[in-house]
């Protein structure tokens, strides 16, 4: 084996991984907005969840995309963990479509006849102004790169005559003498290679090459396939270590799902493989060199086993989803207050595609809004507390939320800046600009909440009291602000833009008019000595910060809806 051949194989693998990534990105751009709709609408029970996961994953050629969206839905409260587990089971079935694509198109047909025309069509379509057309052109590019890599990889392997290389053949034959240890060994090798390469598709391609050239037998190849299933889950668990509790639980469920499958398959290893081989018309006991088209049939056997393994594993475990949910909840427990300060959706770094990264960022911005709303809810309670210990405890919590809000703004902004460094469409760039504006305004709402808590703290320490009339006015202003923030949240979560943004404008106008009225009355009340000047200052500080919250909320609505709201 020459050094140049090794470099060529590595180059083919890199091209294959790039082709898969490009295909997945393009398909997600074409279907991105619909992915969430499909997942949200078709997960009523565990069986529809499995079908949904399989359909979405097969459609976008990325189990990562399905898993990330599913976890996002769990964190947003749109899916339970049990429903998420069923979707992930379906994603395991859907991802086997990749192996069938490689087996049917990469090994049975001469894809050189269509690869270069696809490149030509793809480059032409990339110049179209319509986003859907450009994305489809990118998909054709990825498709062409994928099969160019497969064709080149197969030709390189055939040209190297691996079946005549005594050292390589000696290694695989010597391993076959170890019995069951052989399968464990190749399982570990498959898992480690998948973990290192970060692409189960690349390792599946190598496995098909090794088996189709007669270097590895079908049992060794399928042991590699089993290892690939474990390797992909290790990657997702490492990524989820910095994510939320629910994300870590979903990743752990994925690992346990595949570990259970590997265990029962190893018990009936040869009979199960022989059954799959019989279905696809391949005899594992006959050398592939002595049977016509055996090199194609063996790739069908690998793809067929991959599908049968995940399908059977799902049919077994689908009845135990509640038990699996309890198990992962026991293994990974909530970390109390630390969980409160954690970013839920973007803690694990950039995702596989810009589309997924922006979806995660949007979820995080919406979660930021929810936290700010919760922080605002503490202010009316702080105003009512009379016991020093309870007051100090709640005031300390508000201070903590202020620190959390500052950190969230910084971390989300950093994440969006990283996303902006990649290849983005004009729409994606605009989304980043909008989200940067939103998080700045959300942090300003948190600042106003903290400023009000400080005013209330000064009043509490000085043992000053507002009049009953002032408390009624403040309470009404807080109700208006709560309506404003609630409406803002509704619009942020409205991905279809069906909510009329003018509702927020009417609430803002009501806040402004009420603030003006109270400001005028405050001067009269001080002159009539209903309360002293300092009490009036504290009172108007709270009213003024409340009015600012309304301003920030309307700014967020305008940024999100890309409109300028005027009467």
C-alpha positions as a Python dict, from the first residue, in 0.01 Angstrom:
ca = {
    (1, 'X'): (0, 0, 0),
    (2, 'X'): (160, 325, -114),
    (3, 'X'): (151, 651, 78),
    (4, 'X'): (-24, 818, -216),
    (5, 'X'): (-305, 560, -201),
    (6, 'X'): (-357, 632, 169),
    (7, 'X'): (-381, 1005, 99),
    (8, 'X'): (-625, 935, -183),
    (9, 'X'): (-848, 728, 45),
    (10, 'X'): (-843, 999, 312),
    (11, 'X'): (-928, 1256, 46),
    (12, 'X'): (-1221, 1046, -72),
    (13, 'X'): (-1350, 1016, 282),
    (14, 'X'): (-1320, 1392, 329),
    (15, 'X'): (-1508, 1449, 3),
    (16, 'X'): (-1777, 1200, 110),
    (17, 'X'): (-1824, 1375, 446),
    (18, 'X'): (-1835, 1714, 273),
    (19, 'X'): (-2095, 1584, 28),
    (20, 'X'): (-2313, 1448, 310),
    (21, 'X'): (-2284, 1776, 502),
    (22, 'X'): (-2369, 1985, 197),
    (23, 'X'): (-2669, 1764, 115),
    (24, 'X'): (-2795, 1786, 471),
    (25, 'X'): (-2751, 2163, 490),
    (26, 'X'): (-2930, 2215, 160),
    (27, 'X'): (-3220, 1988, 256),
    (28, 'X'): (-3254, 2166, 590),
    (29, 'X'): (-3266, 2501, 412),
    (30, 'X'): (-3537, 2365, 182),
    (31, 'X'): (-3742, 2212, 463),
    (32, 'X'): (-3610, 2395, 771),
    (33, 'X'): (-3928, 2585, 851),
    (34, 'X'): (-4139, 2272, 800),
    (35, 'X'): (-3923, 2045, 1017),
    (36, 'X'): (-4052, 2199, 1337),
    (37, 'X'): (-4411, 2186, 1212),
    (38, 'X'): (-4382, 1816, 1129),
    (39, 'X'): (-4222, 1730, 1462),
    (40, 'X'): (-4476, 1935, 1653),
    (41, 'X'): (-4779, 1794, 1473),
    (42, 'X'): (-4693, 1426, 1443),
    (43, 'X'): (-4573, 1323, 1789),
    (44, 'X'): (-4906, 1259, 1959),
    (45, 'X'): (-4792, 915, 2078),
    (46, 'X'): (-4480, 702, 2069),
    (47, 'X'): (-4570, 528, 1740),
    (48, 'X'): (-4636, 847, 1544),
    (49, 'X'): (-4321, 986, 1705),
    (50, 'X'): (-4118, 698, 1564),
    (51, 'X'): (-4266, 748, 1218),
    (52, 'X'): (-4199, 1121, 1239),
    (53, 'X'): (-3837, 1073, 1344),
    (54, 'X'): (-3776, 823, 1064),
    (55, 'X'): (-3944, 1041, 800),
    (56, 'X'): (-3767, 1364, 897),
    (57, 'X'): (-3424, 1198, 928),
    (58, 'X'): (-3457, 1019, 595),
    (59, 'X'): (-3571, 1344, 435),
    (60, 'X'): (-3284, 1563, 554),
    (61, 'X'): (-3021, 1286, 578),
    (62, 'X'): (-2923, 1399, 926),
    (63, 'X'): (-3019, 1230, 1252),
    (64, 'X'): (-2842, 1523, 1425),
    (65, 'X'): (-3097, 1766, 1282),
    (66, 'X'): (-3387, 1556, 1408),
    (67, 'X'): (-3232, 1503, 1751),
    (68, 'X'): (-3147, 1871, 1802),
    (69, 'X'): (-3496, 1987, 1706),
    (70, 'X'): (-3651, 1721, 1927),
    (71, 'X'): (-3446, 1827, 2230),
    (72, 'X'): (-3537, 2190, 2160),
    (73, 'X'): (-3905, 2094, 2168),
    (74, 'X'): (-3856, 1913, 2499),
    (75, 'X'): (-3690, 2217, 2655),
    (76, 'X'): (-3965, 2442, 2521),
    (77, 'X'): (-4229, 2216, 2677),
    (78, 'X'): (-4378, 2119, 2341),
    (79, 'X'): (-4273, 1755, 2375),
    (80, 'X'): (-4227, 1530, 2675),
    (81, 'X'): (-3903, 1337, 2720),
    (82, 'X'): (-4094, 1016, 2641),
    (83, 'X'): (-4211, 1159, 2308),
    (84, 'X'): (-3856, 1276, 2235),
    (85, 'X'): (-3722, 925, 2297),
    (86, 'X'): (-3968, 780, 2045),
    (87, 'X'): (-3863, 1039, 1786),
    (88, 'X'): (-3496, 953, 1844),
    (89, 'X'): (-3581, 585, 1794),
    (90, 'X'): (-3736, 679, 1461),
    (91, 'X'): (-3429, 885, 1374),
    (92, 'X'): (-3218, 569, 1412),
    (93, 'X'): (-3438, 399, 1154),
    (94, 'X'): (-3435, 699, 919),
    (95, 'X'): (-3059, 731, 923),
    (96, 'X'): (-3025, 382, 771),
    (97, 'X'): (-3149, 531, 443),
    (98, 'X'): (-2795, 665, 392),
    (99, 'X'): (-2654, 311, 376),
    (100, 'X'): (-2914, 211, 118),
    (101, 'X'): (-2835, 515, -96),
    (102, 'X'): (-2465, 422, -96),
    (103, 'X'): (-2536, 53, -161),
    (104, 'X'): (-2782, 109, -448),
    (105, 'X'): (-2628, 410, -623),
    (106, 'X'): (-2266, 391, -514),
    (107, 'X'): (-2199, 26, -592),
    (108, 'X'): (-2459, -89, -843),
    (109, 'X'): (-2454, 196, -1096),
    (110, 'X'): (-2172, 382, -1266),
    (111, 'X'): (-2242, 722, -1111),
    (112, 'X'): (-1972, 889, -1321),
    (113, 'X'): (-2231, 917, -1596),
    (114, 'X'): (-2444, 1152, -1382),
    (115, 'X'): (-2198, 1308, -1135),
    (116, 'X'): (-2050, 1569, -1367),
    (117, 'X'): (-2383, 1669, -1524),
    (118, 'X'): (-2510, 1718, -1169),
    (119, 'X'): (-2215, 1948, -1097),
    (120, 'X'): (-2305, 2152, -1406),
    (121, 'X'): (-2674, 2177, -1313),
    (122, 'X'): (-2587, 2258, -951),
    (123, 'X'): (-2354, 2546, -1040),
    (124, 'X'): (-2617, 2694, -1274),
    (125, 'X'): (-2888, 2675, -1009),
    (126, 'X'): (-2662, 2839, -750),
    (127, 'X'): (-2682, 3164, -951),
    (128, 'X'): (-3061, 3184, -924),
    (129, 'X'): (-3203, 3451, -696),
    (130, 'X'): (-3475, 3230, -551),
    (131, 'X'): (-3354, 3072, -226),
    (132, 'X'): (-3528, 2741, -288),
    (133, 'X'): (-3362, 2704, -627),
    (134, 'X'): (-3019, 2789, -483),
    (135, 'X'): (-3066, 2541, -201),
    (136, 'X'): (-3166, 2267, -445),
    (137, 'X'): (-2851, 2348, -645),
    (138, 'X'): (-2647, 2301, -326),
    (139, 'X'): (-2822, 1968, -272),
    (140, 'X'): (-2720, 1854, -622),
    (141, 'X'): (-2364, 1962, -545),
    (142, 'X'): (-2360, 1758, -225),
    (143, 'X'): (-2517, 1459, -401),
    (144, 'X'): (-2254, 1476, -676),
    (145, 'X'): (-1967, 1511, -427),
    (146, 'X'): (-2097, 1216, -227),
    (147, 'X'): (-2106, 979, -522),
    (148, 'X'): (-1787, 1109, -676),
    (149, 'X'): (-1622, 1021, -345),
    (150, 'X'): (-1783, 675, -342),
    (151, 'X'): (-1682, 600, -701),
    (152, 'X'): (-1326, 722, -645),
    (153, 'X'): (-1302, 535, -313),
    (154, 'X'): (-1418, 211, -475),
    (155, 'X'): (-1182, 251, -773),
    (156, 'X'): (-889, 333, -543),
    (157, 'X'): (-958, 29, -327),
    (158, 'X'): (-991, -195, -633),
    (159, 'X'): (-668, -55, -775),
    (160, 'X'): (-484, -129, -452),
    (161, 'X'): (-587, -500, -477),
    (162, 'X'): (-638, -522, -102),
    (163, 'X'): (-748, -883, -136),
    (164, 'X'): (-395, -965, -257),
    (165, 'X'): (-219, -775, 23),
    (166, 'X'): (-94, -1051, 253),
    (167, 'X'): (-51, -833, 561),
    (168, 'X'): (-404, -692, 543),
    (169, 'X'): (-562, -1025, 458),
    (170, 'X'): (-356, -1190, 730),
    (171, 'X'): (-488, -943, 990),
    (172, 'X'): (-853, -1002, 905),
    (173, 'X'): (-809, -1380, 880),
    (174, 'X'): (-619, -1399, 1210),
    (175, 'X'): (-894, -1200, 1380),
    (176, 'X'): (-1154, -1448, 1261),
    (177, 'X'): (-982, -1720, 1467),
    (178, 'X'): (-1076, -1548, 1797),
    (179, 'X'): (-1446, -1639, 1781),
    (180, 'X'): (-1674, -1398, 1969),
    (181, 'X'): (-1379, -1181, 2065),
    (182, 'X'): (-1348, -1094, 1695),
    (183, 'X'): (-1691, -933, 1693),
    (184, 'X'): (-1618, -736, 2010),
    (185, 'X'): (-1287, -621, 1862),
    (186, 'X'): (-1442, -497, 1539),
    (187, 'X'): (-1729, -342, 1730),
    (188, 'X'): (-1478, -137, 1933),
    (189, 'X'): (-1285, -47, 1617),
    (190, 'X'): (-1605, 69, 1445),
    (191, 'X'): (-1704, 277, 1747),
    (192, 'X'): (-1361, 441, 1780),
    (193, 'X'): (-1335, 516, 1407),
    (194, 'X'): (-1683, 672, 1402),
    (195, 'X'): (-1600, 878, 1710),
    (196, 'X'): (-1272, 1000, 1557),
    (197, 'X'): (-1409, 1069, 1208),
    (198, 'X'): (-1741, 1208, 1339),
    (199, 'X'): (-1925, 1050, 1047),
    (200, 'X'): (-2097, 713, 1052),
    (201, 'X'): (-2156, 747, 676),
    (202, 'X'): (-1780, 757, 610),
    (203, 'X'): (-1719, 445, 819),
    (204, 'X'): (-2012, 271, 652),
    (205, 'X'): (-1853, 346, 314),
    (206, 'X'): (-1521, 198, 430),
    (207, 'X'): (-1703, -109, 565),
    (208, 'X'): (-1877, -162, 230),
    (209, 'X'): (-1545, -128, 46),
    (210, 'X'): (-1371, -380, 277),
    (211, 'X'): (-1654, -634, 245),
    (212, 'X'): (-1715, -588, -129),
    (213, 'X'): (-1344, -645, -207),
    (214, 'X'): (-1337, -962, 3),
    (215, 'X'): (-1095, -823, 263),
    (216, 'X'): (-1343, -851, 551),
    (217, 'X'): (-1620, -1109, 578),
    (218, 'X'): (-1982, -1013, 637),
    (219, 'X'): (-1964, -1086, 1012),
    (220, 'X'): (-1665, -859, 1065),
    (221, 'X'): (-1830, -589, 855),
    (222, 'X'): (-2152, -602, 1055),
    (223, 'X'): (-1956, -586, 1379),
    (224, 'X'): (-1810, -260, 1243),
    (225, 'X'): (-2164, -141, 1168),
    (226, 'X'): (-2267, -212, 1527),
    (227, 'X'): (-1968, -11, 1645),
    (228, 'X'): (-2073, 277, 1423),
    (229, 'X'): (-2409, 290, 1600),
    (230, 'X'): (-2233, 320, 1937),
    (231, 'X'): (-1978, 573, 1808),
    (232, 'X'): (-2243, 821, 1697),
    (233, 'X'): (-2409, 816, 2040),
    (234, 'X'): (-2077, 878, 2220),
    (235, 'X'): (-2030, 1193, 2013),
    (236, 'X'): (-2378, 1321, 2095),
    (237, 'X'): (-2329, 1252, 2467),
    (238, 'X'): (-2001, 1445, 2474),
    (239, 'X'): (-2165, 1739, 2296),
    (240, 'X'): (-2461, 1728, 2537),
    (241, 'X'): (-2237, 1746, 2846),
    (242, 'X'): (-2257, 2126, 2833),
    (243, 'X'): (-2624, 2132, 2742),
    (244, 'X'): (-2939, 2121, 2957),
    (245, 'X'): (-3056, 1828, 3169),
    (246, 'X'): (-3319, 1728, 2913),
    (247, 'X'): (-3061, 1738, 2633),
    (248, 'X'): (-2828, 1513, 2831),
    (249, 'X'): (-3113, 1276, 2908),
    (250, 'X'): (-3212, 1253, 2542),
    (251, 'X'): (-2849, 1181, 2444),
    (252, 'X'): (-2823, 919, 2719),
    (253, 'X'): (-3146, 755, 2599),
    (254, 'X'): (-2991, 737, 2251),
    (255, 'X'): (-2682, 563, 2393),
    (256, 'X'): (-2883, 317, 2603),
    (257, 'X'): (-3106, 240, 2306),
    (258, 'X'): (-2810, 135, 2091),
    (259, 'X'): (-2626, -42, 2374),
    (260, 'X'): (-2932, -257, 2442),
    (261, 'X'): (-2959, -336, 2071),
    (262, 'X'): (-2594, -438, 2047),
    (263, 'X'): (-2631, -667, 2347),
    (264, 'X'): (-2924, -869, 2215),
    (265, 'X'): (-2783, -882, 1861),
    (266, 'X'): (-2453, -1024, 1989),
    (267, 'X'): (-2648, -1306, 2156),
    (268, 'X'): (-2805, -1415, 1824),
    (269, 'X'): (-2532, -1269, 1605),
    (270, 'X'): (-2483, -1526, 1329),
    (271, 'X'): (-2846, -1645, 1301),
    (272, 'X'): (-2971, -1287, 1275),
    (273, 'X'): (-2711, -1198, 1010),
    (274, 'X'): (-2781, -1516, 815),
    (275, 'X'): (-3152, -1430, 811),
    (276, 'X'): (-3082, -1080, 675),
    (277, 'X'): (-2842, -1220, 415),
    (278, 'X'): (-3104, -1472, 306),
    (279, 'X'): (-3360, -1192, 259),
    (280, 'X'): (-3128, -988, 33),
    (281, 'X'): (-3007, -1296, -159),
    (282, 'X'): (-2652, -1320, -27),
    (283, 'X'): (-2492, -1643, 96),
    (284, 'X'): (-2235, -1560, 369),
    (285, 'X'): (-2078, -1904, 337),
    (286, 'X'): (-1972, -1860, -29),
    (287, 'X'): (-1665, -1648, -125),
    (288, 'X'): (-1774, -1334, -310),
    (289, 'X'): (-1520, -1401, -586),
    (290, 'X'): (-1708, -1713, -691),
    (291, 'X'): (-2056, -1561, -718),
    (292, 'X'): (-2161, -1301, -979),
    (293, 'X'): (-2261, -964, -833),
    (294, 'X'): (-2176, -1087, -483),
    (295, 'X'): (-1992, -759, -412),
    (296, 'X'): (-2322, -574, -467),
    (297, 'X'): (-2525, -823, -265),
    (298, 'X'): (-2293, -792, 32),
    (299, 'X'): (-2348, -413, 41),
    (300, 'X'): (-2722, -485, 41),
    (301, 'X'): (-2665, -721, 334),
    (302, 'X'): (-2483, -447, 528),
    (303, 'X'): (-2754, -190, 457),
    (304, 'X'): (-3025, -447, 527),
    (305, 'X'): (-2871, -540, 860),
    (306, 'X'): (-2843, -173, 958),
    (307, 'X'): (-3215, -126, 889),
    (308, 'X'): (-3323, -457, 1047),
    (309, 'X'): (-3114, -392, 1359),
    (310, 'X'): (-3264, -48, 1425),
    (311, 'X'): (-3614, -156, 1326),
    (312, 'X'): (-3616, -462, 1553),
    (313, 'X'): (-3453, -269, 1838),
    (314, 'X'): (-3724, -5, 1809),
    (315, 'X'): (-4004, -263, 1800),
    (316, 'X'): (-3866, -414, 2122),
    (317, 'X'): (-3799, -93, 2316),
    (318, 'X'): (-4104, 107, 2204),
    (319, 'X'): (-4305, -74, 2473),
    (320, 'X'): (-4057, 32, 2741),
    (321, 'X'): (-4029, 405, 2665),
    (322, 'X'): (-4168, 508, 3008),
    (323, 'X'): (-3917, 277, 3178),
    (324, 'X'): (-3633, 419, 2966),
    (325, 'X'): (-3748, 770, 3056),
    (326, 'X'): (-3733, 690, 3428),
    (327, 'X'): (-3392, 527, 3388),
    (328, 'X'): (-3227, 825, 3216),
    (329, 'X'): (-3394, 1059, 3468),
    (330, 'X'): (-3234, 859, 3749),
    (331, 'X'): (-2893, 858, 3579),
    (332, 'X'): (-2898, 1231, 3497),
    (333, 'X'): (-3057, 1446, 3766),
    (334, 'X'): (-3132, 1818, 3774),
    (335, 'X'): (-2854, 2018, 3934),
    (336, 'X'): (-3081, 2258, 4120),
    (337, 'X'): (-2981, 2624, 4098),
    (338, 'X'): (-2700, 2556, 3852),
    (339, 'X'): (-2962, 2444, 3601),
    (340, 'X'): (-3144, 2775, 3642),
    (341, 'X'): (-2837, 2968, 3523),
    (342, 'X'): (-2756, 2737, 3234),
    (343, 'X'): (-2814, 2815, 2868),
    (344, 'X'): (-3055, 2552, 2745),
    (345, 'X'): (-3006, 2537, 2371),
    (346, 'X'): (-2661, 2660, 2270),
    (347, 'X'): (-2436, 2536, 2546),
    (348, 'X'): (-2279, 2260, 2335),
    (349, 'X'): (-2117, 2476, 2068),
    (350, 'X'): (-2215, 2529, 1706),
    (351, 'X'): (-2439, 2267, 1553),
    (352, 'X'): (-2382, 2077, 1230),
    (353, 'X'): (-2541, 2341, 1007),
    (354, 'X'): (-2614, 2714, 1019),
    (355, 'X'): (-2987, 2637, 992),
    (356, 'X'): (-2980, 2428, 1309),
    (357, 'X'): (-2759, 2681, 1487),
    (358, 'X'): (-3003, 2962, 1412),
    (359, 'X'): (-3296, 2748, 1530),
    (360, 'X'): (-3112, 2680, 1855),
    (361, 'X'): (-3032, 3050, 1895),
    (362, 'X'): (-3398, 3141, 1838),
    (363, 'X'): (-3501, 2894, 2106),
    (364, 'X'): (-3244, 3047, 2342),
    (365, 'X'): (-3368, 3402, 2275),
    (366, 'X'): (-3725, 3289, 2348),
    (367, 'X'): (-3602, 3123, 2666),
    (368, 'X'): (-3422, 3447, 2757),
    (369, 'X'): (-3754, 3632, 2721),
    (370, 'X'): (-3924, 3378, 2949),
    (371, 'X'): (-3656, 3430, 3216),
    (372, 'X'): (-3686, 3807, 3195),
    (373, 'X'): (-4063, 3775, 3233),
    (374, 'X'): (-4012, 3559, 3538),
    (375, 'X'): (-3772, 3820, 3680),
    (376, 'X'): (-4034, 4092, 3630),
    (377, 'X'): (-4283, 3875, 3823),
    (378, 'X'): (-4063, 3904, 4133),
    (379, 'X'): (-4102, 4286, 4151),
    (380, 'X'): (-4470, 4301, 4262),
    (381, 'X'): (-4394, 4033, 4522),
    (382, 'X'): (-4095, 4232, 4651),
    (383, 'X'): (-4316, 4536, 4696),
    (384, 'X'): (-4560, 4341, 4915),
    (385, 'X'): (-4309, 4170, 5147),
    (386, 'X'): (-4281, 4309, 5500),
    (387, 'X'): (-4048, 4057, 5670),
    (388, 'X'): (-3674, 4147, 5641),
    (389, 'X'): (-3553, 3789, 5587),
    (390, 'X'): (-3801, 3718, 5310),
    (391, 'X'): (-3728, 4056, 5152),
    (392, 'X'): (-3351, 3995, 5155),
    (393, 'X'): (-3397, 3648, 5003),
    (394, 'X'): (-3612, 3769, 4713),
    (395, 'X'): (-3396, 4077, 4651),
    (396, 'X'): (-3090, 3850, 4636),
    (397, 'X'): (-3270, 3631, 4381),
    (398, 'X'): (-3348, 3934, 4164),
    (399, 'X'): (-2979, 4032, 4178),
    (400, 'X'): (-2891, 3680, 4067),
    (401, 'X'): (-3132, 3704, 3775),
    (402, 'X'): (-2972, 4032, 3673),
    (403, 'X'): (-2630, 3861, 3658),
    (404, 'X'): (-2781, 3570, 3465),
    (405, 'X'): (-2937, 3811, 3215),
    (406, 'X'): (-2606, 3989, 3158),
    (407, 'X'): (-2432, 3656, 3098),
    (408, 'X'): (-2707, 3531, 2867),
    (409, 'X'): (-2684, 3840, 2649),
    (410, 'X'): (-2306, 3799, 2618),
    (411, 'X'): (-2316, 3424, 2551),
    (412, 'X'): (-2597, 3444, 2293),
    (413, 'X'): (-2420, 3733, 2118),
    (414, 'X'): (-2095, 3534, 2105),
    (415, 'X'): (-2280, 3236, 1963),
    (416, 'X'): (-2452, 3443, 1695),
    (417, 'X'): (-2120, 3602, 1599),
    (418, 'X'): (-1971, 3255, 1552),
    (419, 'X'): (-2267, 3150, 1339),
    (420, 'X'): (-2225, 3464, 1127),
    (421, 'X'): (-1872, 3352, 1034),
    (422, 'X'): (-2013, 3065, 827),
    (423, 'X'): (-2184, 3062, 488),
    (424, 'X'): (-2520, 3226, 536),
    (425, 'X'): (-2802, 3343, 316),
    (426, 'X'): (-2924, 3702, 331),
    (427, 'X'): (-3227, 3585, 531),
    (428, 'X'): (-3005, 3412, 787),
    (429, 'X'): (-2788, 3721, 825),
    (430, 'X'): (-3102, 3927, 882),
    (431, 'X'): (-3217, 3679, 1147),
    (432, 'X'): (-2888, 3718, 1330),
    (433, 'X'): (-2922, 4098, 1324),
    (434, 'X'): (-3276, 4070, 1459),
    (435, 'X'): (-3178, 3836, 1741),
    (436, 'X'): (-2886, 4060, 1844),
    (437, 'X'): (-3132, 4349, 1871),
    (438, 'X'): (-3377, 4136, 2070),
    (439, 'X'): (-3125, 4019, 2331),
    (440, 'X'): (-3003, 4376, 2384),
    (441, 'X'): (-3359, 4492, 2452),
    (442, 'X'): (-3430, 4190, 2674),
    (443, 'X'): (-3126, 4270, 2885),
    (444, 'X'): (-3254, 4627, 2913),
    (445, 'X'): (-3584, 4493, 3052),
    (446, 'X'): (-3383, 4299, 3310),
    (447, 'X'): (-3191, 4619, 3397),
    (448, 'X'): (-3518, 4806, 3452),
    (449, 'X'): (-3646, 4526, 3676),
    (450, 'X'): (-3327, 4541, 3879),
    (451, 'X'): (-3347, 4920, 3903),
    (452, 'X'): (-3702, 4893, 4040),
    (453, 'X'): (-3589, 4634, 4294),
    (454, 'X'): (-3317, 4873, 4412),
    (455, 'X'): (-3569, 5154, 4453),
    (456, 'X'): (-3796, 4923, 4653),
    (457, 'X'): (-3495, 4813, 4859),
    (458, 'X'): (-3405, 5174, 4943),
    (459, 'X'): (-3765, 5241, 5045),
    (460, 'X'): (-3769, 4923, 5257),
    (461, 'X'): (-3441, 5005, 5433),
    (462, 'X'): (-3559, 5363, 5501),
    (463, 'X'): (-3889, 5219, 5630),
    (464, 'X'): (-4084, 5444, 5397),
    (465, 'X'): (-4430, 5344, 5278),
    (466, 'X'): (-4631, 5421, 4969),
    (467, 'X'): (-4988, 5536, 5011),
    (468, 'X'): (-5268, 5296, 4923),
    (469, 'X'): (-5343, 5509, 4616),
    (470, 'X'): (-4980, 5487, 4500),
    (471, 'X'): (-4980, 5110, 4549),
    (472, 'X'): (-5295, 5081, 4339),
    (473, 'X'): (-5137, 5287, 4061),
    (474, 'X'): (-4816, 5083, 4071),
    (475, 'X'): (-5016, 4758, 4068),
    (476, 'X'): (-5211, 4869, 3761),
    (477, 'X'): (-4889, 4974, 3584),
    (478, 'X'): (-4737, 4635, 3662),
    (479, 'X'): (-5043, 4466, 3511),
    (480, 'X'): (-4999, 4667, 3191),
    (481, 'X'): (-4628, 4579, 3177),
    (482, 'X'): (-4707, 4213, 3233),
    (483, 'X'): (-4954, 4225, 2941),
    (484, 'X'): (-4687, 4390, 2727),
    (485, 'X'): (-4422, 4126, 2806),
    (486, 'X'): (-4672, 3842, 2765),
    (487, 'X'): (-4772, 3971, 2422),
    (488, 'X'): (-4404, 4013, 2332),
    (489, 'X'): (-4339, 3648, 2425),
    (490, 'X'): (-4638, 3536, 2219),
    (491, 'X'): (-4498, 3712, 1913),
    (492, 'X'): (-4147, 3574, 1969),
    (493, 'X'): (-4289, 3220, 1979),
    (494, 'X'): (-4510, 3280, 1676),
    (495, 'X'): (-4292, 3139, 1399),
    (496, 'X'): (-4569, 3183, 1140),
    (497, 'X'): (-4623, 3554, 1218),
    (498, 'X'): (-4998, 3513, 1265),
    (499, 'X'): (-5021, 3740, 1571),
    (500, 'X'): (-5099, 4106, 1499),
    (501, 'X'): (-4807, 4319, 1631),
    (502, 'X'): (-5039, 4619, 1667),
    (503, 'X'): (-5179, 4461, 1983),
    (504, 'X'): (-4843, 4539, 2144),
    (505, 'X'): (-4864, 4895, 2017),
    (506, 'X'): (-5203, 4949, 2182),
    (507, 'X'): (-5070, 4819, 2514),
    (508, 'X'): (-4765, 5047, 2483),
    (509, 'X'): (-4987, 5348, 2415),
    (510, 'X'): (-5191, 5265, 2725),
    (511, 'X'): (-4870, 5244, 2934),
    (512, 'X'): (-4744, 5579, 2803),
    (513, 'X'): (-5075, 5756, 2866),
    (514, 'X'): (-5099, 5614, 3216),
    (515, 'X'): (-4739, 5716, 3296),
    (516, 'X'): (-4812, 6073, 3178),
    (517, 'X'): (-5125, 6087, 3390),
    (518, 'X'): (-4943, 5961, 3701),
    (519, 'X'): (-4655, 6201, 3647),
    (520, 'X'): (-4891, 6499, 3643),
    (521, 'X'): (-5083, 6373, 3947),
    (522, 'X'): (-4761, 6315, 4138),
    (523, 'X'): (-4670, 6686, 4126),
    (524, 'X'): (-5017, 6779, 4253),
    (525, 'X'): (-5006, 6520, 4533),
    (526, 'X'): (-4665, 6642, 4656),
    (527, 'X'): (-4788, 7001, 4657),
    (528, 'X'): (-5093, 6891, 4856),
    (529, 'X'): (-4854, 6708, 5096),
    (530, 'X'): (-5020, 6368, 5052),
    (531, 'X'): (-4666, 6227, 5081),
    (532, 'X'): (-4314, 6369, 5098),
    (533, 'X'): (-4089, 6450, 4806),
    (534, 'X'): (-3859, 6143, 4844),
    (535, 'X'): (-4157, 5907, 4842),
    (536, 'X'): (-4274, 6079, 4525),
    (537, 'X'): (-3929, 6031, 4368),
    (538, 'X'): (-3925, 5659, 4450),
    (539, 'X'): (-4280, 5626, 4324),
    (540, 'X'): (-4203, 5790, 3989),
    (541, 'X'): (-3879, 5592, 3953),
    (542, 'X'): (-4084, 5272, 3960),
    (543, 'X'): (-4342, 5415, 3721),
    (544, 'X'): (-4065, 5542, 3488),
    (545, 'X'): (-3884, 5206, 3477),
    (546, 'X'): (-4216, 5033, 3413),
    (547, 'X'): (-4275, 5261, 3116),
    (548, 'X'): (-3925, 5180, 2988),
    (549, 'X'): (-4011, 4810, 3001),
    (550, 'X'): (-4303, 4882, 2769),
    (551, 'X'): (-4065, 5066, 2532),
    (552, 'X'): (-3818, 4778, 2526),
    (553, 'X'): (-4097, 4526, 2467),
    (554, 'X'): (-4232, 4720, 2168),
    (555, 'X'): (-3876, 4749, 2030),
    (556, 'X'): (-3845, 4371, 2042),
    (557, 'X'): (-4180, 4327, 1867),
    (558, 'X'): (-4078, 4572, 1593),
    (559, 'X'): (-3743, 4397, 1545),
    (560, 'X'): (-3897, 4049, 1535),
    (561, 'X'): (-4178, 4144, 1296),
    (562, 'X'): (-3954, 4382, 1097),
    (563, 'X'): (-4213, 4659, 1113),
    (564, 'X'): (-4227, 5013, 1250),
    (565, 'X'): (-4539, 5042, 1463),
    (566, 'X'): (-4708, 5381, 1458),
    (567, 'X'): (-5060, 5501, 1530),
}
